[in-house]
Amino acid sequence: MATGIELFKEVTERLFAAKKALLMTHLRPDGDALGSCFGMRSFLRHNGVHSEIVLPSGMPRRFQNLCTGTLNAAEVHPDEFDLLLSLD
């Protein structure tokens, strides 16, 4: 059985090996779910991984002025991504 350090190493290797990542969260996302997605997108982009966020139920109205740059589900072609992260 893998140790915590071994699992962490495997996850980080997979993150940095990706060329294009799709990030998503649950329906009707709250602030912490959106923060996780936008934070991870920023981190991945800073490390050279092209990243996009898709929100299947759309951006909640109360966050529309704060959070921009997401895709709607109709714009997503899953075969274009080599990594999928579901965040909360």
C-alpha positions as CSV (number, residue, x, y, z in Angstrom):
1,M,0.0,0.0,0.0
2,A,1.3,3.4,-1.0
3,T,2.2,6.0,1.7
4,G,0.8,9.5,1.8
5,I,4.1,10.9,0.3
6,E,4.0,8.3,-2.5
7,L,0.4,9.2,-3.4
8,F,1.2,13.0,-3.3
9,K,4.1,12.4,-5.6
10,E,2.0,10.4,-8.0
11,V,-0.7,13.1,-8.1
12,T,1.7,16.0,-8.7
13,E,3.4,14.0,-11.4
14,R,0.1,13.5,-13.2
15,L,-0.8,17.2,-12.8
16,F,2.4,18.4,-14.3
17,A,2.4,15.8,-17.1
18,A,-0.9,17.1,-18.4
19,K,-1.1,19.3,-21.4
20,K,-4.7,20.4,-21.1
21,A,-6.8,20.0,-17.9
22,L,-10.6,20.4,-17.5
23,L,-11.7,21.5,-14.0
24,M,-15.3,21.1,-12.8
25,T,-17.3,21.1,-9.6
26,H,-20.8,20.2,-8.4
27,L,-24.0,21.7,-9.5
28,R,-24.9,25.1,-8.2
29,P,-21.4,25.8,-6.9
30,D,-20.8,27.8,-3.8
31,G,-17.9,30.1,-3.1
32,D,-15.5,27.5,-1.9
33,A,-16.1,25.2,-4.9
34,L,-15.5,28.1,-7.3
35,G,-12.4,29.2,-5.3
36,S,-11.0,25.7,-5.6
37,C,-11.5,25.7,-9.4
38,F,-10.1,29.2,-10.0
39,G,-7.2,28.6,-7.6
40,M,-6.3,25.3,-9.3
41,R,-6.7,26.8,-12.8
42,S,-4.3,29.6,-11.8
43,F,-1.8,27.2,-10.3
44,L,-1.9,24.9,-13.3
45,R,-1.6,27.7,-15.8
46,H,1.4,29.2,-13.9
47,N,3.0,25.8,-14.2
48,G,2.5,25.5,-18.0
49,V,-0.7,23.4,-18.0
50,H,-3.5,24.8,-20.2
51,S,-6.6,24.7,-18.0
52,E,-10.3,25.4,-18.4
53,I,-13.2,25.4,-16.0
54,V,-16.7,24.1,-16.9
55,L,-19.7,24.7,-14.7
56,P,-22.5,22.4,-15.9
57,S,-25.2,24.5,-14.1
58,G,-23.6,27.8,-15.0
59,M,-22.1,30.5,-12.8
60,P,-24.4,31.4,-9.9
61,R,-25.7,35.0,-10.3
62,R,-24.1,36.2,-7.1
63,F,-20.6,35.3,-8.4
64,Q,-20.9,36.5,-12.0
65,N,-19.0,39.8,-11.3
66,L,-16.2,38.1,-9.5
67,C,-15.5,35.0,-11.5
68,T,-15.1,35.0,-15.3
69,G,-13.6,32.8,-18.0
70,T,-15.6,29.6,-17.6
71,L,-16.9,27.4,-20.4
72,N,-20.5,26.2,-20.6
73,A,-21.0,22.4,-20.9
74,A,-22.0,22.7,-24.6
75,E,-18.5,24.2,-25.4
76,V,-16.6,21.2,-23.9
77,H,-15.2,18.4,-25.9
78,P,-13.9,15.9,-23.4
79,D,-11.5,14.2,-25.9
80,E,-9.5,17.5,-26.1
81,F,-8.4,17.1,-22.4
82,D,-5.9,14.7,-20.9
83,L,-6.8,15.5,-17.3
84,L,-10.1,15.9,-15.5
85,L,-10.2,17.3,-12.0
86,S,-13.4,17.5,-10.0
87,L,-13.0,20.0,-7.1
88,D,-15.0,21.3,-4.2
